[in-house]
C-alpha cells in the first residue's frame, strides 16, 4: 500500500512477495520490493492452438488474472482423410489451405495481444502442425523482438490442463532469469571505453541528471544508508557531497536507491532490480545503460 497525506491509498496485491512486513514514512516511495516482485511476473501471452483456431490468455503481469479469448479460424475444411483416387490431392490441398488461413487468424490475434499488453513473451502450445503454421505466420517484429517459448499440451482434454499454470510459471521464471543475464552481459560490454554504461553512484546520478539513462540497474541493500538531494523535477538529483543549485526552488533529501528509481521512472527509463550479491552487478549497487554519451 502507498499513501500520501492528501490522497486515497494505492493498494497492490502481491502474493509471494518475500521479506518481512514493513511500514515507513519518507519523502519518496520505496518501490524496490514491488519492482523486484514484478521482475518475475512480466506480461505474457499464452496461445493454445489447433487447426481450427486457438485459445489466447493475455496476462498484463504482476500476477493478474489473464484475459481469455478464443479465435475461430475463417475456414472449416480441416479434415485430410478424404476418399482416395484422383480427388485425394485436391482434398488434402483444401485442408492445408484451411489450416493456413486459420493459423493466419491466430497469428493476427497473437500480435494484437502482444501489442495491447506490452508483453515480450509469447508461450505457444498445441497441435504440432498448427504450431508450425502459426509460427510461420507471426509478423517479423514478433519473431524478432519477442521471446517465444513452447510447452506441451493441446486444446482438447489431454491431461495437460491441470499442470499448465505451473508449467507456464516455470517458463516465465526461466525467461526472466535469461533476460537479467542478457542485461548484465550488455552492461558489462558497454563498460568498455566509450561504451554507454555508467557504473557506481556518482556516474549514475550524473547520467540521471542529464536525462541520459535508458536502463537503471539497482541491487538494493537493506543496510544501505546512502542519501541524495532531489528537487521537484525528476532530473534534479545530486549526491549529498554537492550543494543543490539556487535554480532548485525546493529540495529535500532521501534514500539514494529510492531516488534513483523515482528519477528513472519519471524520465521514461526502465528499472531493473537485481538480487543482492548478483554476480557482475554494478559497483556500489547502482549503474545504468545510457541512451547517448
C-alpha positions in Angstrom: 0.0 0.0 0.0 1.2 3.5 -0.9 -0.4 6.6 0.5 0.1 10.4 0.7 -1.3 12.9 3.2 -3.8 14.1 0.7 -4.9 11.1 -1.4 -6.5 7.8 -1.2 -4.1 4.9 -0.8 -3.0 2.8 -3.8 -3.2 -0.9 -2.9 -1.3 -3.6 -4.8 -1.9 -7.3 -4.2 1.5 -9.0 -4.2 1.1 -12.7 -3.3 4.5 -14.3 -2.9 6.3 -11.0 -2.1 9.3 -12.0 0.0 10.6 -10.3 3.1 9.1 -9.1 6.4 6.2 -6.6 6.5 7.5 -3.0 6.7 5.8 0.3 7.3 7.7 3.5 6.6 7.2 7.2 6.1 9.5 9.2 3.9 9.9 11.8 1.2 9.8 9.1 -1.6 8.0 5.8 -2.0 10.1 2.6 -1.5 9.3 0.8 -4.8 12.2 -1.6 -5.0 10.5 -4.6 -3.3 7.5 -4.3 -5.6 9.6 -3.9 -8.7 11.7 -7.0 -7.7 8.4 -8.9 -7.3 7.2 -7.7 -10.7 10.5 -8.8 -12.4 9.5 -12.5 -12.2 5.9 -11.7 -13.2 6.2 -10.0 -16.5 3.3 -9.6 -19.0 3.0 -12.6 -21.3 0.6 -14.2 -23.9 -0.2 -17.9 -23.9 -1.7 -19.4 -27.0 -3.0 -22.9 -27.2 -3.8 -23.7 -30.8 -5.1 -26.4 -33.1 -6.1 -26.5 -36.7 -9.4 -24.7 -36.2 -8.2 -21.7 -34.1 -6.9 -21.1 -30.6 -7.4 -20.0 -27.1 -5.4 -17.0 -26.0 -4.6 -16.0 -22.4 -3.3 -12.4 -22.2 -1.7 -11.6 -18.9 -0.8 -8.0 -18.1 1.8 -9.1 -15.5 2.0 -8.7 -11.8 0.0 -11.9 -11.0 -3.2 -10.5 -12.5 -5.8 -12.9 -13.9 -5.4 -13.4 -17.6 -7.9 -12.2 -20.1 -9.1 -15.2 -22.1 -10.3 -15.0 -25.8 -10.9 -17.7 -28.4 -10.1 -17.4 -32.0 -12.2 -19.3 -34.6 -10.4 -19.6 -37.9 -12.3 -18.5 -41.0 -12.1 -21.9 -42.7 -13.7 -25.2 -41.5 -12.2 -27.6 -44.1 -9.9 -29.2 -41.6 -10.1 -33.0 -42.5 -7.4 -34.6 -44.7 -8.8 -38.1 -44.6 -10.9 -37.7 -47.8 -11.7 -40.5 -50.2 -8.8 -41.9 -52.3 -8.4 -41.7 -56.0 -8.0 -38.7 -58.3 -9.6 -36.3 -55.7 -7.3 -37.2 -52.8 -4.7 -34.5 -53.6 -7.5 -31.8 -54.0 -8.9 -32.6 -50.6 -5.5 -32.5 -49.0 -4.7 -29.2 -50.5 -8.1 -27.7 -49.4 -7.4 -28.9 -45.8 -3.9 -27.5 -45.8 -5.2 -24.1 -47.2 -7.8 -24.1 -44.4 -5.2 -24.7 -41.7 -3.0 -21.9 -43.1 -5.9 -19.5 -43.1 -6.8 -20.4 -39.6 -3.2 -20.1 -38.5 -3.1 -16.6 -40.0 -6.1 -15.5 -37.9 -4.4 -16.9 -34.8 -1.2 -15.1 -35.7 -3.1 -11.8 -36.0 -4.7 -12.3 -32.6 -1.3 -13.0 -31.0 0.2 -9.8 -32.5 -2.8 -7.8 -31.2 -2.5 -9.4 -27.7 1.2 -8.7 -27.5 0.7 -5.1 -28.6 -2.1 -4.3 -26.2 -0.5 -6.0 -23.2 3.1 -4.8 -23.9 4.3 -8.3 -23.4 7.6 -9.5 -24.8 7.0 -13.2 -24.0 4.8 -15.5 -26.2 4.2 -19.1 -24.9 2.9 -21.5 -27.5 1.2 -24.8 -27.0 -1.0 -27.1 -29.1 -1.2 -29.3 -32.2 2.3 -29.7 -33.8 1.2 -28.8 -37.3 -0.9 -25.9 -36.1 2.0 -24.6 -34.0 4.3 -24.8 -37.1 1.9 -22.9 -39.3 1.3 -20.3 -36.6 5.0 -19.5 -36.2 5.4 -19.2 -39.9 2.7 -16.5 -40.0 3.7 -14.5 -37.0 4.8 -11.0 -38.0 8.6 -10.4 -38.4 8.6 -8.0 -35.4 7.2 -10.7 -33.2 9.7 -13.3 -34.3 12.5 -10.7 -33.9 11.6 -8.9 -30.7 9.5 -11.3 -28.6 10.8 -14.3 -26.7 8.9 -17.3 -28.0 8.7 -20.4 -25.8 7.0 -23.8 -26.3 5.2 -26.1 -23.8 3.3 -29.3 -24.4 -0.4 -29.8 -24.3 -3.4 -29.2 -26.6 -6.8 -27.5 -26.6 -8.6 -30.7 -26.0 -8.7 -32.8 -22.8 -5.3 -34.5 -22.9 -4.3 -34.3 -19.2 -2.1 -31.2 -19.6 -4.6 -28.6 -18.4 -4.2 -29.1 -14.6 -0.5 -28.6 -14.9 -0.4 -25.8 -17.4 -0.3 -23.0 -14.8 2.7 -24.4 -13.1 4.5 -25.2 -16.4 3.9 -21.6 -17.6 5.1 -20.2 -14.3 8.4 -22.1 -14.6 8.9 -20.9 -18.2 8.3 -17.3 -17.0 10.9 -17.7 -14.2 13.4 -19.1 -16.6 12.9 -16.4 -19.2 13.1 -13.6 -16.6 16.4 -15.0 -15.4 17.7 -15.1 -19.0 16.6 -11.5 -19.5 18.5 -10.5 -16.4 21.6 -12.3 -17.6 21.4 -10.7 -21.0 21.0 -7.3 -19.4 24.1 -7.8 -17.2 26.1 -9.0 -20.3 25.2 -5.9 -22.2 26.1 -3.8 -19.2 29.5 -5.4 -18.9 30.1 -4.9 -22.7 29.2 -1.3 -22.5 31.5 -0.5 -19.6 34.3 -0.5 -22.2 35.8 2.9 -23.0 33.3 5.0 -25.0 30.6 2.5 -24.1 27.1 3.5 -23.0 27.2 2.1 -19.4 27.9 4.1 -16.3 28.9 2.4 -13.0 28.6 3.5 -9.4 26.8 6.2 -7.5 28.4 9.4 -8.9 28.4 8.5 -12.5 24.9 7.1 -12.4 23.4 10.2 -10.7 25.2 12.4 -13.2 23.6 10.5 -16.1 20.2 10.6 -14.4 20.5 14.4 -14.0 21.3 14.7 -17.7 18.4 12.6 -18.8 20.7 10.0 -20.5 19.6 6.8 -18.7 17.7 4.2 -20.6 18.0 1.3 -18.2 18.7 1.7 -14.4 20.2 -1.2 -12.6 19.9 -1.3 -8.8 20.9 -4.0 -6.4 19.2 -2.8 -3.2 20.9 -3.4 0.1 18.7 -3.3 3.2 21.6 -1.9 5.2 22.3 0.9 2.7 22.2 4.3 4.4 23.3 6.5 1.5 21.2 9.5 0.6 21.0 12.1 -2.1 19.4 15.5 -2.8 16.4 15.8 -5.0 14.1 18.5 -6.3 10.6 18.7 -7.8 11.9 17.9 -11.3 12.9 14.2 -11.6 16.3 15.1 -13.1 17.1 17.2 -10.1 19.2 14.7 -8.2 22.6 15.1 -6.7 25.0 13.3 -4.3 25.0 14.7 -0.8 28.6 15.8 -1.3 27.3 18.6 -3.7 25.1 21.5 -2.9 21.8 21.9 -4.8 21.9 25.0 -7.1 19.7 28.0 -6.4 17.7 27.1 -9.5 16.1 24.3 -7.5 13.1 26.1 -5.9 12.9 23.4 -3.3 14.8 20.4 -2.4 14.8 17.5 0.1 17.0 14.5 1.0 16.1 10.9 0.7 17.4 7.3 0.2 19.7 7.1 -2.8 18.3 3.9 -4.3 14.7 5.1 -4.0 15.5 8.5 -5.5 17.3 6.9 -8.5 14.3 4.6 -9.1 12.0 7.7 -8.9 14.1 9.6 -11.3 14.3 6.7 -13.8 10.5 6.0 -13.8 9.6 9.7 -14.2 12.0 10.1 -17.1 10.9 7.1 -19.1 13.8 4.7 -18.2 13.4 1.1 -17.4 14.2 -0.1 -13.9 15.8 -3.4 -13.2 16.0 -4.6 -9.6 18.8 -7.2 -9.1 19.1 -9.6 -6.2 21.7 -8.6 -3.6 25.2 -10.0 -4.4 24.3 -10.7 -8.0 27.4 -11.6 -10.0 28.6 -8.8 -12.3 26.2 -6.3 -10.7 27.1 -2.6 -10.9 29.7 -1.2 -8.5 28.2 0.3 -5.3 24.9 -1.4 -6.2 23.9 1.1 -8.9 24.6 1.6 -12.6 22.9 2.3 -15.9 22.8 1.8 -19.6 22.5 5.2 -21.3 20.8 6.4 -24.5 23.8 8.5 -25.5 27.1 9.8 -24.1 
